[in-house]
Structures are given as C-alpha cells and as structure tokens.
Amino acid sequence: MKNIGFDELKKRADNVFCYADDCLFVSESLQCLCSAEPVRFDFSLMVFCIDGCVEWEQHNQSCVLRQQDFAVVLPGSLLAKMAVLEGSHVKVVGVSARFLQRVLRISANLWQLVRFVKFNPVKHLGSSDFEHLLHFINLISAELNADNTCYREEIMQHLFAAFILGMVSDISHCVESSVVSDADKASFPVYIFRRFMEEVSSDNGCHRSVIYYAGLLCCSPSYLSRTVKKVSGRRALNIINEYVVDRIAYELKYSDKSIKEIAMEFDFPNVSFFAKYVRKHLKTSPTDFRNKNAAGE
C-alpha cells in the first residue's frame, strides 16, 4: 500500500496537465493517481465523469462512475484497481483537510455530510446540477491559463471554496432526500431507527449512552436498543461508539487542538477518561494515534 499526499502529488503532476500546490489540486486526468498497488490519500478527492466510465475498489467495494456521476473520496480511504475506460473524459479535484476545514467551518451539519459521503461515495446528478459544478472547475481551468498571475493563489483559493460549497449543497440535497418520509412513519420501528441515526450523526460525538438518545426520542433505553437491533441488526451502543470514535479520530488526525482540548470538546470528565475510551476503541493512546498518523504510518 502506498500513501499519497500533496508533496507526492506535486511530483506526479509534472507528467500531466494539472495544477497542484500545498493544498489544492485539479486535473483532467487520473494518470497521476493510478498505481499498480493500493493507494491511500491524505486529502479529499472529487472525481467527475463527463463521458465514459471510471471504476475502482474502495475498501473492497466497487465504485463505478458513468456520465454525470461524481465521487467524493475522503482522506484515509483505500483505493485499488483504478481503471479509466479509453476515451473517457474526467475532471479531478483534490483539497487538503486543512483547506476543507477552513471552508466548511460554518457548516452546522458537516459531520452528518461526512458520514453520508463515507457510505455513499458515488452520486448521480441531473444535467443542470452537474453543469453547475463543472462551471466552477472550468473557471479554475480558465484562471490557470490566464496570463495575469499577480493574485493567482488567492483567486484559486476562492474559486475552489465556491466549488466546494456548491458541491456540499448538492450533497446536502441527497442527505435530505434520504430522510424519513411521511409514508415511512407508518413503520414506527423504522421511523425510530432513522430518527436515532439522525440524532447520533448530528451530535458530534458528545454523548455516548443509549439512555441519552432514548430521552431525545421519548422512549425507554430497552425499547430503543431492541428497535435498533431489529431494524439494523446492530447494537445501538456500537453504532453510537462508531460515530464517536470516527469523530475523535478525525480530530486527532487533522486538528491542532491539544489532547486536553479534544477531551473537553467531547465532554469527557478528564483526560484520563478520554485516554481510556480511545485506548479501548482505537487500541492505542490518543498521543500515539496522533503521532502515528502524523508520521504517515
């Protein structure tokens, strides 16, 4: 397995038409990302299929993009067997975690969007929505071809920010369409389960008990546990912990906050309790987890 960051990306960019700096990347080819071995990116990647077909394996699941499809690959995702059908036309955009956090810090439902994308990486858009996003990428390409480079970096960052916010808006519509409908409420257990998942995904990892979510949904903890198990086949507490651990891991990897600050943000009584929770679920201490990821292991 090979890890690819922006430093490696800039080296590969010399061989294809693209733009790459310390936090932004745009290309009309996947050539600089293809590898004979599985690769893991430390940045977010967006692939737009204008014509043809693109496919790869992501965490052992097949991802196939056809006309007017786009995919969002989150940092840390493992990709293998990337292939592009001959004659295909694609647009590829990459942004660093730091740049993405800076652009989206005002988004209240960011973590819900991240969770949605993690399990639904490929989207299909109608012609108008797809063209709307491509418009931003074409503006970026036009700026790259412009002679005036005095404020190129600033212009590029603002164009990328506009593109990302537009893409997040389209993904938000997908999230909203997956929310429970009135017809679904006829199946009360399904309704309770979906409400439970909405509350967990929007909580930001501050609450780690079934009792808390049962209170929000006005039911008993035992009923909520039985319902979640019946609908999903999984324990409610395991689902809660999965969301919390993913959120903690993200903060440890990509934020500059101290361990103590992160523990307080997740409402742990002290650093010792936080370290015990992290060690239980990540099999290592918060400091070691952060250091290993910083070293690219």
Phi, psi and chi 1 to 4 in degrees:
 res  aa     phi    psi   chi1   chi2   chi3   chi4
   1 MET       -  141.0 -178.6 -172.6   72.5      -
   2 LYS  -121.8  131.9 -176.6  175.7 -178.2   61.5
   3 ASN   -90.6  134.3  -70.4  -40.5      -      -
   4 ILE  -121.5  119.7  -61.8 -179.4      -      -
   5 GLY  -112.7 -173.7      -      -      -      -
   6 PHE   -68.1  -29.9  -94.8   86.5      -      -
   7 ASP   -62.7  -45.5  -71.4  -20.8      -      -
   8 GLU   -67.0  -37.8  173.2   68.3   18.8      -
   9 LEU   -62.1  -40.9 -159.3   57.7      -      -
  10 LYS   -65.3  -33.8  -74.7 -168.8  -70.4 -176.1
  11 LYS   -66.6  -42.8  -64.6  177.2 -176.4  176.9
  12 ARG   -71.2  -25.7  -63.3 -177.0  176.1 -155.1
  13 ALA   -65.9  -18.3      -      -      -      -
  14 ASP   -65.2  -21.2  -66.7  -24.0      -      -
  15 ASN   -94.1   -6.9  -59.6  -41.1      -      -
  16 VAL  -138.4  163.5  -65.4      -      -      -
  17 PHE   -76.0  111.9  171.2   73.5      -      -
  18 CYS  -168.4  174.4   65.6      -      -      -
  19 TYR  -121.8  136.1  168.6   84.9      -      -
  20 ALA  -148.6  128.7      -      -      -      -
  21 ASP  -128.1 -154.3   59.8   24.7      -      -
  22 ASP   -73.1  -16.0  -68.9  -24.9      -      -
  23 CYS  -143.7   -3.7   59.5      -      -      -
  24 LEU  -133.6  149.0  -57.3  171.7      -      -
  25 PHE  -150.9  137.2  166.8   78.9      -      -
  26 VAL  -146.7  140.3   61.8      -      -      -
  27 SER  -155.1  160.4  173.2      -      -      -
  28 GLU  -107.9   20.8  -65.5 -173.8    0.5      -
  29 SER  -147.2  149.5  170.4      -      -      -
  30 LEU   -97.4    6.5  -79.9  168.8      -      -
  31 GLN   -57.1  -41.2  178.3 -176.6  -19.5      -
  32 CYS   -75.8   -5.9   59.7      -      -      -
  33 LEU  -106.6  -17.5  -60.0  175.7      -      -
  34 CYS   -71.6  145.2  -67.2      -      -      -
  35 SER  -152.8  148.5  174.8      -      -      -
  36 ALA   -70.5  -22.2      -      -      -      -
  37 GLU  -111.6  160.6   58.5 -178.7  -35.6      -
  38 PRO   -57.9  145.3  -24.7   34.9      -      -
  39 VAL  -126.6  149.5  -65.6      -      -      -
  40 ARG  -125.0  125.2 -168.1 -173.3  -58.1  -84.1
  41 PHE   -95.0  144.1  -55.7  123.0      -      -
  42 ASP  -102.5   25.4   67.1    0.1      -      -
  43 PHE  -142.1  168.6   50.8   87.7      -      -
  44 SER   -86.6  136.8  -66.0      -      -      -
  45 LEU  -123.9  133.1 -179.3   71.7      -      -
  46 MET  -120.4  126.5  -74.9   74.3   79.4      -
  47 VAL  -119.0  124.8 -178.7      -      -      -
  48 PHE  -111.8  126.3  -67.8   79.1      -      -
  49 CYS  -100.5  109.0 -176.5      -      -      -
  50 ILE   -85.3  -42.6  -59.9  171.7      -      -
  51 ASP  -144.3  154.4  -70.7  -58.8      -      -
  52 GLY    88.3 -144.0      -      -      -      -
  53 CYS  -152.7  137.5  179.7      -      -      -
  54 VAL  -129.5  139.2 -179.4      -      -      -
  55 GLU  -146.9  155.6   60.1 -177.9   22.9      -
  56 TRP  -162.1  170.9   61.7   75.5      -      -
  57 GLU  -103.7  130.4  -73.4 -173.0    1.4      -
  58 GLN  -124.6  112.5 -175.2  169.5  -26.2      -
  59 HIS    52.3   45.5  -61.7  -58.0      -      -
  60 ASN    68.3   12.3  -62.6  -40.5      -      -
  61 GLN  -112.5  138.5  -62.0  -67.2  -38.3      -
  62 SER   -76.4  132.1  177.3      -      -      -
  63 CYS  -119.3  122.2  -70.8      -      -      -
  64 VAL  -124.2  126.2 -178.9      -      -      -
  65 LEU  -113.0  128.2  -81.2   69.7      -      -
  66 ARG  -120.6 -171.5  -64.6 -176.6  173.5   86.0
  67 GLN   -53.3  130.8 -171.5  175.9   26.4      -
  68 GLN    67.7   21.9  -67.5 -177.6 -164.1      -
  69 ASP   -98.9  150.8  -73.1  -13.4      -      -
  70 PHE  -140.7  152.0   79.9   93.6      -      -
  71 ALA  -126.0  145.1      -      -      -      -
  72 VAL  -116.2  120.6  179.3      -      -      -
  73 VAL  -107.3  117.2 -179.6      -      -      -
  74 LEU   -79.1  156.8  -62.9  174.5      -      -
  75 PRO   -56.4  138.4  -24.0   33.8      -      -
  76 GLY    91.1   -7.2      -      -      -      -
  77 SER   -70.5  142.4  -62.0      -      -      -
  78 LEU  -101.7  119.6 -176.9   65.4      -      -
  79 LEU  -115.3  142.5  -86.7   63.0      -      -
  80 ALA  -146.2  160.2      -      -      -      -
  81 LYS    55.4   43.1  -59.4 -179.8 -179.6  178.1
  82 MET   -71.2  130.9 -175.9  174.9  -73.3      -
  83 ALA  -142.7  141.6      -      -      -      -
  84 VAL  -122.3  122.7 -178.7      -      -      -
  85 LEU   -62.2  137.0 -173.8   67.4      -      -
  86 GLU   -56.9  133.7 -174.9  176.0   -4.8      -
  87 GLY    89.2   -0.4      -      -      -      -
  88 SER   -72.5  150.5  -64.0      -      -      -
  89 HIS  -121.8  120.5 -175.7 -166.7      -      -
  90 VAL  -131.7  160.2  -60.2      -      -      -
  91 LYS  -124.2  134.9  -62.3  -82.0 -170.5  177.0
  92 VAL  -126.0  131.0 -175.0      -      -      -
  93 VAL  -130.0  136.6  176.2      -      -      -
  94 GLY  -130.5  141.0      -      -      -      -
  95 VAL  -137.1  144.1  -64.8      -      -      -
  96 SER   -72.9  158.8   69.3      -      -      -
  97 ALA   -61.4  -38.5      -      -      -      -
  98 ARG   -65.1  -43.3 -175.1  177.8  -63.0  -83.0
  99 PHE   -65.6  -41.1 -177.5   82.3      -      -
 100 LEU   -63.9  -41.6 -157.3   59.0      -      -
 101 GLN   -63.3  -39.4  -77.2 -178.2  -42.3      -
 102 ARG   -64.8  -39.5 -173.2  165.8   74.1 -115.9
 103 VAL   -73.1  -38.3  171.7      -      -      -
 104 LEU  -102.0   12.3  -62.4  178.8      -      -
 105 ARG   -65.0  -18.8   64.1  179.3 -177.6  -89.7
 106 ILE   -87.5   -3.1   60.0  173.9      -      -
 107 SER   -85.0  114.6  176.9      -      -      -
 108 ALA   -69.9  -28.2      -      -      -      -
 109 ASN  -105.9   26.9   63.1  -21.5      -      -
 110 LEU   -57.2  -46.8  174.8   58.8      -      -
 111 TRP   -66.1  -34.1 -169.8 -117.9      -      -
 112 GLN   -63.0  -39.7 -175.5  177.6    8.7      -
 113 LEU   -65.8  -41.9  -66.8  176.3      -      -
 114 VAL   -60.6  -44.5  170.2      -      -      -
 115 ARG   -63.8  -40.4  -68.0  -65.8  -55.6 -178.8
 116 PHE   -63.1  -45.6 -179.4   83.5      -      -
 117 VAL   -65.1  -36.3  168.2      -      -      -
 118 LYS   -57.5  -39.8  179.7  177.1  180.0  179.3
 119 PHE  -100.1   -6.2  -64.7  106.4      -      -
 120 ASN  -136.4   68.7  -56.6  -86.8      -      -
 121 PRO   -70.2  -26.2   24.6  -33.5      -      -
 122 VAL  -104.9  131.4  178.9      -      -      -
 123 LYS  -125.3  149.6  -41.8  -75.0 -179.4  -58.0
 124 HIS  -115.3  131.5  179.7   78.6      -      -
 125 LEU  -115.6  152.0  -65.1  177.3      -      -
 126 GLY   -67.7  166.1      -      -      -      -
 127 SER   -56.8  -44.8  -63.7      -      -      -
 128 SER   -67.0  -42.8   59.8      -      -      -
 129 ASP   -66.5  -41.0  -69.3  -26.7      -      -
 130 PHE   -64.5  -44.8 -166.8   78.2      -      -
 131 GLU   -64.5  -33.0  -70.5  -61.0  -35.0      -
 132 HIS   -61.5  -44.4  177.7   67.2      -      -
 133 LEU   -70.4  -39.9  -70.7 -178.7      -      -
 134 LEU   -63.7  -27.7  -75.8 -177.1      -      -
 135 HIS   -57.7  -42.8  175.1   67.2      -      -
 136 PHE   -65.4  -41.8  -71.3  109.8      -      -
 137 ILE   -65.7  -38.5  -58.4  177.3      -      -
 138 ASN   -65.6  -35.5  -69.6  -26.4      -      -
 139 LEU   -63.4  -40.1  -77.8  174.9      -      -
 140 ILE   -62.5  -45.1  -68.0  170.4      -      -
 141 SER   -62.2  -40.1  -62.6      -      -      -
 142 ALA   -63.0  -39.9      -      -      -      -
 143 GLU   -65.3  -36.0  176.1   59.2   27.7      -
 144 LEU   -64.8  -29.9  -69.0  177.4      -      -
 145 ASN   -89.4   -4.6  -67.0  -36.7      -      -
 146 ALA   -74.6  150.5      -      -      -      -
 147 ASP   -76.8  -33.1  -67.2  -27.9      -      -
 148 ASN   -76.5  114.1 -174.7    3.5      -      -
 149 THR  -113.6   12.1   59.4      -      -      -
 150 CYS   -58.6  -46.3 -177.7      -      -      -
 151 TYR  -118.1   31.1  -64.7  101.7      -      -
 152 ARG   -58.9  -46.3  170.2  168.5  -71.9  179.4
 153 GLU   -60.6  -45.1 -176.8  176.2  -11.5      -
 154 GLU   -65.2  -41.9  -69.0   80.9    0.4      -
 155 ILE   -63.3  -43.8  -67.1  172.2      -      -
 156 MET   -60.0  -43.9  -70.9  -67.5  -69.6      -
 157 GLN   -64.1  -39.7  -69.6 -167.4    3.4      -
 158 HIS   -70.9  -37.0  -78.3   84.5      -      -
 159 LEU   -66.2  -41.6  -72.9  175.7      -      -
 160 PHE   -62.3  -41.6  -94.1   91.9      -      -
 161 ALA   -61.8  -43.2      -      -      -      -
 162 ALA   -63.5  -41.5      -      -      -      -
 163 PHE   -61.6  -46.3  158.3   72.7      -      -
 164 ILE   -63.1  -43.8  -69.6  168.0      -      -
 165 LEU   -64.3  -36.6  -69.1  171.9      -      -
 166 GLY   -65.0  -40.8      -      -      -      -
 167 MET   -66.6  -42.2 -174.9 -173.0   63.1      -
 168 VAL   -62.1  -36.0  167.2      -      -      -
 169 SER   -61.3  -43.4  176.5      -      -      -
 170 ASP   -66.0  -39.7  -75.4  -34.4      -      -
 171 ILE   -65.5  -36.8  -65.1  174.6      -      -
 172 SER   -60.4  -36.9  -63.6      -      -      -
 173 HIS   -63.7  -38.0  -69.9  -47.6      -      -
 174 CYS   -64.5  -40.0  -64.4      -      -      -
 175 VAL   -63.7  -44.4  174.3      -      -      -
 176 GLU   -63.3  -36.5  -69.8  169.2    3.3      -
 177 SER   -70.7  -17.1   67.5      -      -      -
 178 SER   -90.8   -5.7   69.3      -      -      -
 179 VAL   -71.3  151.6  174.5      -      -      -
 180 VAL   -55.5  136.2   61.5      -      -      -
 181 SER   -95.8  170.0   65.5      -      -      -
 182 ASP   -61.1  -35.7  -69.5  -22.7      -      -
 183 ALA   -65.1  -35.7      -      -      -      -
 184 ASP   -66.3  -26.5  -68.7  -32.1      -      -
 185 LYS   -65.5  -16.0  -67.0 -178.8 -178.3 -179.9
 186 ALA   -62.4  -28.5      -      -      -      -
 187 SER   -96.5   92.6  174.8      -      -      -
 188 PHE   -60.6  -42.3 -165.4   67.2      -      -
 189 PRO   -58.6  -40.4  -27.4   37.0      -      -
 190 VAL   -65.0  -40.4  172.5      -      -      -
 191 TYR   -61.6  -46.0  171.6   66.9      -      -
 192 ILE   -61.5  -43.3  -72.0  -66.8      -      -
 193 PHE   -62.8  -44.7  171.1   70.9      -      -
 194 ARG   -67.5  -38.0  -67.5 -170.6  179.1 -177.3
 195 ARG   -63.9  -40.1  -72.4  -76.9  -66.3  110.3
 196 PHE   -59.3  -46.0  166.4   73.0      -      -
 197 MET   -65.5  -37.6  -67.6  -58.8  -65.6      -
 198 GLU   -62.2  -44.8  -69.8  170.4   10.7      -
 199 GLU   -66.4  -41.4  -65.9  -66.0  -14.4      -
 200 VAL   -64.4  -44.6  170.9      -      -      -
 201 SER   -69.9  -25.1   63.6      -      -      -
 202 SER   -95.9   -0.1   63.4      -      -      -
 203 ASP   -81.4  -19.7 -178.9   73.5      -      -
 204 ASN    66.9   19.8  -72.8  -32.3      -      -
 205 GLY    81.6   14.6      -      -      -      -
 206 CYS   -82.7  -19.0  -69.7      -      -      -
 207 HIS  -122.4  134.4  -61.8   91.0      -      -
 208 ARG  -128.2   27.5  -63.1  170.7  -70.0  -80.3
 209 SER  -130.6  147.1   72.5      -      -      -
 210 VAL   -66.0  -32.2  176.2      -      -      -
 211 ILE   -58.6  -42.3  -65.5  175.0      -      -
 212 TYR   -61.2  -47.9  171.0   79.3      -      -
 213 TYR   -72.1  -31.6  -69.2  102.0      -      -
 214 ALA   -62.5  -39.1      -      -      -      -
 215 GLY   -62.7  -40.8      -      -      -      -
 216 LEU   -63.5  -35.1  -70.9  179.4      -      -
 217 LEU   -96.2    5.9  -60.4  176.4      -      -
 218 CYS    57.1   47.1  -58.8      -      -      -
 219 CYS  -143.3  171.2   62.8      -      -      -
 220 SER   -80.1  153.4   69.4      -      -      -
 221 PRO   -57.9  -38.3  -26.4   35.9      -      -
 222 SER   -67.0  -38.8   58.4      -      -      -
 223 TYR   -66.8  -43.0  174.1   79.2      -      -
 224 LEU   -62.2  -42.5  179.5   58.7      -      -
 225 SER   -62.3  -45.1  -64.9      -      -      -
 226 ARG   -64.1  -41.2  -70.1 -163.6  -53.4  -89.2
 227 THR   -65.9  -46.4  -59.3      -      -      -
 228 VAL   -61.6  -41.9  171.3      -      -      -
 229 LYS   -64.2  -40.8  179.6   70.1  172.6  178.7
 230 LYS   -66.9  -43.0  178.3 -179.1  178.6 -179.5
 231 VAL   -78.0  -42.8  174.7      -      -      -
 232 SER  -105.2  -18.5   68.8      -      -      -
 233 GLY    79.5    8.1      -      -      -      -
 234 ARG  -125.0  156.7  -58.0 -179.7   59.7 -161.6
 235 ARG   -76.8  140.3  -64.7  179.5   60.4 -147.0
 236 ALA   -58.8  -41.8      -      -      -      -
 237 LEU   -64.7  -35.5 -173.0   58.6      -      -
 238 ASN   -65.5  -39.2  -72.1  -11.2      -      -
 239 ILE   -64.8  -44.5  -67.6  175.0      -      -
 240 ILE   -58.7  -49.2  -66.2  168.8      -      -
 241 ASN   -62.9  -35.8  -76.8  -30.9      -      -
 242 GLU   -61.9  -44.3  179.1 -177.0  -62.0      -
 243 TYR   -64.7  -44.4  -86.9   67.2      -      -
 244 VAL   -63.5  -45.5  174.3      -      -      -
 245 VAL   -65.0  -41.3  170.7      -      -      -
 246 ASP   -60.5  -41.4  -85.9    1.6      -      -
 247 ARG   -67.6  -42.3 -171.9   72.3  175.4   88.0
 248 ILE   -64.1  -45.0  -70.8  173.9      -      -
 249 ALA   -60.3  -39.4      -      -      -      -
 250 TYR   -62.6  -44.4 -173.1   88.8      -      -
 251 GLU   -65.4  -41.3  -69.7  -66.8  -28.6      -
 252 LEU   -65.2  -35.1  -70.2  172.5      -      -
 253 LYS   -75.7  -45.5  -74.6 -178.5 -178.3  179.2
 254 TYR  -114.8  -10.1  -57.4  114.3      -      -
 255 SER   -98.0  161.8   78.7      -      -      -
 256 ASP   -97.3    8.2  -65.3  -33.6      -      -
 257 LYS   -70.2  150.7  -58.3  168.1 -171.6  171.8
 258 SER   -73.5  164.3   67.9      -      -      -
 259 ILE   -58.7  -41.0  -58.9  -62.9      -      -
 260 LYS   -63.0  -42.5 -177.2  177.5 -179.8 -180.0
 261 GLU   -63.3  -40.6  -73.0  174.1  -34.2      -
 262 ILE   -66.6  -41.1  -63.6  174.8      -      -
 263 ALA   -60.1  -42.5      -      -      -      -
 264 MET   -67.4  -38.0  -67.1  176.7   62.7      -
 265 GLU   -62.4  -34.7 -179.2  176.9  -43.1      -
 266 PHE   -92.7   12.4  -74.0   92.2      -      -
 267 ASP    62.7   36.5 -157.0   27.8      -      -
 268 PHE   -83.2  145.0  -77.0   88.3      -      -
 269 PRO   -63.7  -29.6   20.1  -31.6      -      -
 270 ASN  -162.4  173.8   53.8   53.8      -      -
 271 VAL   -65.6  -32.4  174.5      -      -      -
 272 SER   -62.9  -45.3  178.0      -      -      -
 273 PHE   -63.8  -40.1  -85.1   87.1      -      -
 274 PHE   -62.2  -46.8  175.6   70.0      -      -
 275 ALA   -62.2  -39.2      -      -      -      -
 276 LYS   -63.9  -41.6 -175.9  176.8  179.9 -179.4
 277 TYR   -65.6  -44.7 -176.7   87.3      -      -
 278 VAL   -63.6  -43.8  171.1      -      -      -
 279 ARG   -62.7  -37.3 -172.2  176.8  -66.5  -82.9
 280 LYS   -64.6  -41.0  176.8 -179.7  178.5 -179.5
 281 HIS   -98.7  -27.7  -65.5  -77.8      -      -
 282 LEU  -107.4   -1.2  -65.9  177.4      -      -
 283 LYS    62.1   25.1  -50.3  -55.5  179.4 -174.3
 284 THR  -161.8  167.9 -173.5      -      -      -
 285 SER   -77.7  159.6   69.6      -      -      -
 286 PRO   -56.7  -42.4  -24.8   33.7      -      -
 287 THR   -64.2  -46.0  -59.0      -      -      -
 288 ASP   -65.0  -38.9  -73.2  -14.7      -      -
 289 PHE   -62.2  -44.9 -178.8   83.4      -      -
 290 ARG   -64.8  -43.5  167.9  169.3  -85.2  178.3
 291 ASN   -65.6  -40.3  -69.2  -20.3      -      -
 292 LYS   -64.0  -41.5  -72.8  178.3 -178.7  178.0
 293 ASN   -72.2  -32.8  -78.7  -80.9      -      -
 294 ALA   -67.0  -31.0      -      -      -      -
 295 ALA   -84.8   -4.2      -      -      -      -
 296 GLY    76.6   25.3      -      -      -      -
 297 GLU   -80.9      -  -63.1 -179.6   11.3      -
